[in-house]
Amino acid sequence: MLNARQTKALEKAPNPKARAAMKENFLRQKRAATGVPSPAPSTGRKPAPKAQPKPPRRQKRGGGNSQPFSLDPLHPVPFPTSVSAGKALPITSLVEKDFTVHTRPRLLVVSNLGNCGSVAAIMDINPTSNDGVLETMEILTFPTLQNADSAGGPTAGRAMKFSVAVANVTPSLTRGGRVTYLNSSQRIPGPAGTPSTWTNLNQLTDAIRTYPNRRRINGDVLGVAKQLVGFVCDHPSYTGYGPWRGTLTDGEFAAHVFGASAGNPISDIAIQHQRPMSVVVWLFDPTEHAQNYSVTIRGSYYTRWPLTTVPGQTMSLTPTAPQHILNHQHDAAEAAANELTPVGVASGLLDLGKRFAQSAGEGLVEAAAPAARDILLRGVGAL
């Protein structure tokens, strides 16, 4: 409604067109004063229809790049390949080992070799004899993958993922010591001969401690389990299947991860020396107080089984993804190779646990976050 002054002004307008323009100006001023938006000017056209949502894209075989994936074995999605490779059965296995470090150094060497269940060696070194003598060397093998193809194991396999988690379970009052670790694409410098004849191992431990990319920490840092995730270092052997060999001897395993001078009891050098993924080394120095450590190794493989077996009849198509996406994942894993992370961080499980905890309400976030983390990690065997 117009006031009396505005109405009187309209009566003095010289023509109807001027009167209409003046009235519109008065109404615009009133809307501006009251905060009411002005109507859009009419164009005489019908408004354009709203854009319809696009139908969801059809997933590529194996999920394509729409599925998240990681080189951490705790991540449930198998790591894809860039080229279709037929059917296989993804398998993730776990092996644990508890040991004590006191007066002598311990060396742990881990790698996913692709076509065997043996994944690590724990070496007890006597530094005072012959410049370092190997007292014992224990090979750790995944129990579910310990049989060769001729003894009921897979007919063939290839590497996919692996990780090494270490925890110092010593009581906090005496927990400590020095620990050196390294996640490298290079082989470890090995002595000549087979492991039973190795001497001069102090040179090996010194080389690990002085390597430029190694990290050195106090054992107390491992009061909460921390892990390293392996990365791809030899793409042809990483994507290639080899006859399944089950459990390796100490000399066979050493020839994969140590230098070429290590024992080589198998004549096929191509199979004996393949090393598709990085080598993770943990060196535990002697300590004043005995330190109790627990090591958990996880490894994922693509395996193929005989047609007449249940695993052979449940194999599925290997997932694929564009090469540039795979390269990005490989580069990210290699860039963070020597970054210790809590178990589950690399796979995104802890972030998921945090989101789950936040959904419980503002006042319960702090209390729910640890519980959510434990639920998630126990569900995948991380705790």
Secondary structure as UniProt FT lines:
FT   HELIX           4..11
FT   HELIX           16..34
FT   HELIX           61..66
FT   TURN            73..74
FT   STRAND          87..101
FT   STRAND          106..110
FT   STRAND          118..126
FT   TURN            127..128
FT   TURN            130..131
FT   STRAND          133..141
FT   HELIX           143..145
FT   HELIX           149..151
FT   STRAND          156..168
FT   TURN            172..174
FT   STRAND          178..184
FT   HELIX           195..197
FT   HELIX           201..210
FT   TURN            212..213
FT   STRAND          215..218
FT   HELIX           219..223
FT   STRAND          226..229
FT   HELIX           235..239
FT   STRAND          242..243
FT   HELIX           250..257
FT   TURN            260..261
FT   HELIX           269..272
FT   STRAND          279..284
FT   STRAND          291..304
FT   TURN            307..308
FT   HELIX           310..313
FT   STRAND          316..317
FT   HELIX           323..335
FT   TURN            336..338
FT   STRAND          341..342
FT   TURN            343..348
FT   HELIX           349..358
FT   TURN            359..360
FT   HELIX           362..364
FT   HELIX           365..379
FT   TURN            380..381
//
